């Protein structure tokens, strides 16, 4: 039996849309991994969801017990309240970020995942670290475009 993996995530956008970044902290049996990245023009919700995706992509085995902690009501409620199942039944029509939600579902179904919402900017150490990683990533010069972002470009 493998130990549970804890994934903490946060996303940031400097303007919405604007330069954005994601931050992830993975913890498992005393080991820790940090991930971050950013895009020149994106949205906060895209970065919140991409943080979860990047965390799941970092898991090296299937059927892992994963506990995700996020300050994103958008992401946590989509899963915990079953919104995503409805969106999928409707082929993600009229849903923002369908590219990321479809990518998420492929990863999500490989594991046993639970989501917990945590209040952002409330002193939670891992959430604060994810926020710092996301903000730093959003502020990097020369960020690439977000390949799935479909909205007005930042001027």
Protein Blocks (a to p, Z undefined) as FASTA:
>chain_A
ZZddddddddddedjaddddddddddeehiacddddddfbdcfklmmmmmmmmmmmmpmb
ehiacddddfbfklmmmmmnommmmmmmnoopaiahklmmmmmmmmmmmpccddddddeh
iopaklmmmmmmmmmmmmpghiacdfkbccdddZZ
